[in-house]
Amino acid sequence: MSRGLAIFSFWLLGFGIGFIGYLSLPGIADWFSIVLPKFVNQAIIGALIAGMVGSAVSTFTVVTWANRATA
C-alpha cells in the first residue's frame, strides 16, 4: 500500500468514526450526565468520549497497519 493511500485510509476511517460519533453523541452524553454527578459539563463529557474513541481507534489502526505482514 502506498503512503498516500495509507494516509487517505486513516483519514477516511477517522472521518467515518467522527461522523458516527457525532450522530450518537447526544444519547451517550445524556446517559453519562445521569451516571456522573451534575458538576461535569455535558460538553466536557462529549469531548472526553470523542477523545477516547478517536485515540483508541487511531492507535489500533496504526498499530495494526504497522505490524501487517508485507508480501
N, C-alpha and C positions, 0 to 999 in steps of 0.2 A: 504494500500500500504506500502510495506516495505521501510525502509530508503534507502537501496541500489537502489531499483527500482526508488524511487523518485529522487535521485541524478542523476542516469543514464538518467532519462527522462528530467530533467532540462539541463543536458549536451547535450543531443541529440537535444533538441529544440534550444539551443543556437548555436550549430554547424550548424544546418539547416538554421537558420536565418543569421548567419555569412556568410555561403556559398552563399546564395541567394543575400545577400547584396554585397558581393564581385563581383558577376557577374553583378549586376545592378549599381554598383558604378560609372563607367565611365560616363554613361548618366546623373546621378544625379549630379555628380561633375561638368560636363560641364554646366548644367543648372544653378547651383549655381555660377559658375565663370562668367556667363553672368549677373546674377542678382546682385551679390555682386561686389564691386569695385575690381580692379586688385591688390590691396595691400595684399589681402588674398591669401595665397598659396593654390594650389589645394590639396596638401597632408593634410593640416590643415582642409580644408573643408571636405575631406573624413574621417578624424579621428573624427571630430565633428559629422558627420552624423552617423557613426558606433557607436560612444559612446552613442548618444541619443537613437538610435533604440535599441541597446543592453540593455541599462539600463531600458528603458521603458518596453520592453518585459519581461526581467527577473523579474522586480519588479511586474508587473501584474501577471506573472505566480506564483511567490512565494506567493503573497497575496491571489490569488485565491485558491491555494493549501492549504494554512494555514487556510482559512475560510471555507473550504468544510465541509459538514455535514458528520460526521462519522456514519457508520452503525453499 
